[in-house]
Structures are given as C-alpha cells and as structure tokens.
Amino acid sequence: MKVSLLLCTAVLLGASPSRADDLGLADVKGWLDGCVALAPTAGPMSYVLEFDCMMAAVKYCEVGRSIEYRYPCRSALSSQLSSEISKVRPFLGPTEVMTAAARKSFNRRVESLGSKSRQTCPEDLHETECELASIGTKWLEARALARAIGANFDQIVNDGTTDN
C-alpha cells in the first residue's frame, strides 16, 4: 500500500518511479556533511560532535522509513563514506615533526582504514547496520587523521588536493 501510494504521488508530481523509490536516500549524506561542517575544526570536541552527527545520520535512515527503505539507506550511506575514505587515504601521511613512535602509530591508524572488519554481526542486527557502524567509525577516524596533520578532509574529497 505504501509503495503504491508513493508511486502514485511520484506520477502526479512528474517524478520517475526510480526517483520515488529513492525517498531522499541521497539526502542523508548531504545532511551529514552539513552537520559535521558545524563542528569545530580543532580540539577534542570535533570528534565528539562528528560522532553525534554520524549517529544522527544513522537515525535519519531509520526514523520514518519502512524496513525496506532502511537497508538501502544504510547501504548508500556506507558506500558514500567508503568512497570518501578511499579518496582521502593516499593523502594521510605522518608529518615530519612527529616522533618515530607517533609516526608508527599514525601509519597503523591509516592502515586500519583499509582493513576489513572481522567482527561477526550480532543476530539481532541487520548486516547493513554492522557495515555502516564499521565504515562510519573508519570515516570518523579518517577525518580525525586528516585534522591531525592539518589537512582539510572535505577539500581532499571534493578537489583531490590539500594545502599541505
């Protein structure tokens, strides 16, 4: 019933069925970007506020959506975050002022961005929830690593450049 109502609404508004099926899924990443843009660019609160934004984005996929649209929303968000991690990762390198131990730790953190999660998903959670939690955590870590070396995460994602 809900799907046919959406399709009818889409036809009346001149949208294609594929656009009606989207139900604003693409808007979740845009909303997340706007939310993290409000976080301060320095200090420990940056990560905390970005984490809050990530949690809200997960809720954005769930609240007011039927189950058949929650899974695609989570998957779409996971794919977008994963793509951004891939774009930023080559730019993440330790700075010259870091100690040898700090460089080693930094490099280990960067390597962990590319590793596959070996956790098993609890039975009470859907696989898309576990995937989004893993990728979302890595996305937050990539943002923190970029901040640590003075690189602008969003600039790298959008332009493929950094000021460093």
N, C-alpha and C positions, 0 to 999 in steps of 0.2 A: 504494500500500500504506500509506504513512504517513498520508495523508489519511483513508482508510477506518478506520484504527486510531484516529485522533483522533475521528472521528465516532462510532465505537462507544463509545469512552471517554466522550464527551460525553453520549451517550444513557444509558449506565449511571449516570452521575453526575447526570443530570437537567438537563443544560445544553442549550440550543438549538444547532443547527449553526452559526448565525452567531456565537454566543459561542465555540464550539470553534474557529472559523476565526480568531478574534482572537489566540489564542495569547499573550496577555499584551502585545499591542502597546501598549495604553493604559498599561501599567505603566512603559514606558520613560520617558515624560515625568515621571511621579511619581518615578522613581528619579533622574532628572537634577535635579529640584527638590531632592530630599533631599541630593544630592551637593553642589550649589552652596551650599546652606544651611550646609554645614560650612566653607566658605571664609571667611576673614576679610573683614570689611566695608570695611576700609581698607588702603591700601598696595598696592605693586606685585604682591604675591603673589596678590591677589584674582583678577586676570585670569588669571594662570598656572594657578591651581587650578581656576577655572571652565573654562578651556580643556581641562584634563585631564579634567574631568567630561564635557565635550562629546565628547571623543574616546572616552571610555569608553561614553557613550550610543550612539555610532555602533557600537562593537563589540558592545554589548548587542543591537543589531538584527541583528547578523551571526552571532555565536557561537551555535552550537547550533540555528540555524534553516536550513531548506532555502531555496533561492534564491527560491521562490515566496512566501515569507513575509518575506524581507529587503526586497524592494521596497515592500510595503505598510507595513512598519515604518518605513522611512526616510521615506516619503511622509507618514505620520501624524505623525511627529515634526516634519517640516518644516512641516506645516500648523499644528501647535500652536505652534511657535516663531514663525511668521509672524503668527499671531493675537496673540501677546503683544507683538510689535514694534508692530503696529498700535494696540494699546491704550496703549502707553507713549509712542509718538512725540509725541502732542499735548502731553504734559507736559514734554518736553525742550526747554528754552529756556535760553539763556545767563544767567548771573547778573549782577547789576549791578556786582559787583566785578571782573569780567573786563575786561581791556583790549579795545580795539576789535579788535585782531588776534586775540585769543583768542576773542572773540565770533564773528568771521567764521569762524575755524577750527571752532569748536563747531557753528555753523549748517551748515557744509559737511558735517561728520560726520553730523549729524542728517538732512540731505537725502539722504546716501548710503544711509541705512537704507531709503528708499523706492525707490531706483533698481533697475532690473532688471539682472541680471548679463549682460554682453555676451560673456562668455567662451564658447568652444566646449568642449564636454565631450570629453576625450580618448577615443579609440575603445576603449581598454581598460577604461573605466569606464562604469557604467550611469548614465543620466540622473538617477536618484534620488540617487546618490552625489554628483554635482555640485551638484544642487539643495540637498541637505542641507548640504554644505560651505559654500555661499554663504549660505544662510539662517542656519546655525549661527554663522557669523562675524558676521553682522549682529546676531544675538541677543546675542552676547557684547559687541559694540560698544554696543548699546542699554543693557546692564547697566552698562558702564563709563561711559557718558554720564550715566546716572542717578546713579551714585556720585559723579561729578564735580560735580554740582550739589546733592548731599546728598539726593536723592530716593530713596525706597525702591521699587525696581523691583517687588518681589513685592506690595507694598501697592497699587501702581497697578494691576497686573494683576488682583489679587483684588477690590479695592474701588473702583477707579476714582478714588482720592483719593491725595493726597500731603500730607505735613506742611509742605511749603514754601508 
